[in-house]
């Protein structure tokens, strides 16, 4: 992923800022005969597996071939818009965030000038051109004649992402709902020129007919927009101050917080990433900084090679201590930004805050453009696999402190993630809970707090697997084997599809002298992952073959 080609809209407000690296300038030709569309489909079906690093890592070849066969048989009965979305659905089946429709070609087909966002409490209109200001801030009830629940399901079926994780789907669905050809192709709207949008706002339903914009680039340059927070009397939060700037920082003197927003892993014409972060770290050394905040919630990627000075600076910084270094994540943290998060997680003491990322820690990338011969529809297809840990099967990186944005937060200029950092006190996260447990003689107190933590809906996205496992091994080192077994049991209960948790429980049982249970759990680990080497080695020794 030296260079990332992606259009994810960069922040919750940033309707105008999207990646513009590369792209295909050809105009899509929808005026094709059924046989020409079939030629395109045959090309697609043959070339995708050849060009992708591993097109069948998520779907099976049989699933793909069956979908192609069904699509081929239905082409004569489909409209051109329906054919278009069926191609997008095929590419989304790959389950790879970098393998997708080439979004700039989609934008050239037109756009409805309203900005949707899926928030904690529903789908809302975050901004629009001034013509539609009266529905901005409203909760969407219906698009066209389609109830919003049905519309979301339809669009999510053609949305792409790493193993189709829900964070990716939130981003792509919000974008695709603004695309006229998509809504018509999914039968959500009857026309690709206008669509009716119904929202609930101030206790009433409002409906407006929204017209598509054809000159999209002129629209992106238009700054006359209405935002959901326009009537708020609160000051603009930091994350909304300068979302179109690749990187900038501000020192919050009252709380002694150094806030750094890193929106794109690409050099500016007048200042490189390395130069900027040297300036940031020099400032941190020369001023009374108590908390350092790196905000990458809107960073959709760029050049991986530019991450190095950021990571080294964070490792060496005086603030690289638990409770002093924080990273804000979000659904748009993707690609090179995800790789930055991977390294920060591995090498620093940072606390992650916000939402889960929009990418898997291990991911496909470095896409090339594949263009269909007749219609000229362009797709991105990943060519490389980036792996930080072969055993890391997470769909995304989760925050220790889950702080999602609600519609009220956005409308009132609140930033739950930043406020959580301001309010943070030691001992309040799950990692802190496990650290305390290893010091206490009685493990029952931890088990009670663990169950309370897992049952709290606020912690739904927080992964406890790694920290629980680490606690178990700390207990083993302290010769508290039976306590370690009880902790490992909690992990098995919470993560029954993880080979690693069974492997750890098996090791605990073995150290406790329970050979039968050790074998049973090693076998369970191998049944989940036949290549889980530590379990395979243990079974060979225990069974003597």
NORMO-V123699 format. One record per backbone hydrogen bond with DSSP energy under -1.0 kcal/mol. NH is the residue of the N-H (numbers start at 0). CO is the residue of the C=O. Records with the same first field share a line. If there is no record, write none. Layout:
NH: CO + CO
//
This chain:
9: 16
14: 12
28: 374
31: 29
36: 32
37: 33
38: 34
39: 35
40: 36
41: 37
42: 38
43: 39
44: 40
45: 41
46: 42
47: 43
50: 46
51: 47
52: 381
56: 53
63: 59
64: 60
65: 61
66: 62
67: 63
68: 64
69: 65
70: 66
71: 67
72: 68
73: 69
74: 70
76: 73
77: 74
82: 78
83: 79
84: 80
85: 81
86: 82
87: 83
88: 84
89: 85
90: 86
91: 87
92: 88
93: 90
94: 91
98: 95
101: 377
105: 101
106: 102
107: 103
108: 105
109: 106
110: 212
111: 177
113: 111
114: 126
116: 123
118: 121
119: 404
121: 118
123: 116
124: 137
125: 114
126: 114
127: 225
128: 112
129: 223
131: 128
132: 129
134: 131
135: 132
136: 124
137: 134
138: 199
139: 122
140: 197
141: 197
142: 145
143: 195
145: 142
147: 140
150: 146
151: 147
152: 148
153: 149
154: 150
155: 151
156: 152
157: 154
162: 94
163: 160
164: 161
168: 164
169: 165
170: 166
171: 167
172: 168
173: 169
174: 170
175: 171
176: 172
177: 174
178: 175
182: 178
183: 179
184: 180
185: 181
186: 183
187: 182
188: 182
194: 209
196: 207
197: 141
198: 205
199: 138
200: 203
203: 200
205: 198
207: 196
209: 194
211: 192
212: 110
215: 213
218: 214
219: 215
220: 216
221: 218
224: 222
225: 127
227: 125
229: 226
231: 228
239: 236
240: 237
244: 241
247: 260
249: 258
251: 256
252: 250
255: 251
256: 251
257: 290
258: 249
259: 292
260: 247
261: 294
262: 245
263: 245
264: 300
265: 263
267: 270
275: 271
276: 272
277: 273
278: 274
279: 275
280: 276
281: 277
282: 278
283: 279
284: 280
285: 281
288: 286
289: 255
290: 255
291: 323
292: 257
293: 325
294: 259
295: 327
298: 295
302: 264
303: 0
305: 302
306: 303
310: 306
311: 307
312: 308
313: 309
314: 310
315: 311
316: 312
319: 316
320: 318
323: 320
324: 320
325: 291
326: 350
327: 293
328: 352
332: 329
333: 298
336: 333
338: 334
339: 335
340: 336
341: 337
342: 338
343: 339
344: 340
345: 341
346: 342
347: 343
350: 324
352: 326
353: 400
354: 328
356: 396
357: 332
362: 385
364: 383
367: 380
369: 378
371: 376
375: 371
378: 369
379: 99
380: 367
382: 364
383: 364
385: 362
391: 388
399: 351
400: 351
402: 353
409: 405
410: 406
411: 407
412: 409
413: 408
418: 414
419: 415
420: 416
421: 417
422: 418
427: 424
432: 428
433: 429
434: 430
435: 431
436: 432
437: 433
438: 435
446: 442
447: 443
448: 444
449: 445
450: 446
451: 447
452: 448
453: 449
454: 450
458: 455
459: 456
461: 458
467: 463
468: 464
469: 465
470: 466
471: 467
472: 468
473: 469
474: 470
475: 471
476: 472
477: 473
478: 475
479: 474
483: 479
484: 480
485: 481
486: 482
487: 483
488: 484
489: 485
490: 486
491: 487
492: 488
493: 489
494: 490
497: 494
502: 498
503: 499
504: 500
505: 501
506: 502
507: 503
508: 504
509: 505
510: 506
511: 507
512: 509
513: 508
514: 512
517: 513
518: 514
519: 515
520: 516
521: 517
522: 518
523: 519
524: 520
525: 521
526: 522
527: 523
528: 524
531: 528
532: 530
535: 531
536: 532
537: 533
538: 534
539: 535
540: 536
541: 537
542: 538
543: 539
544: 539
//
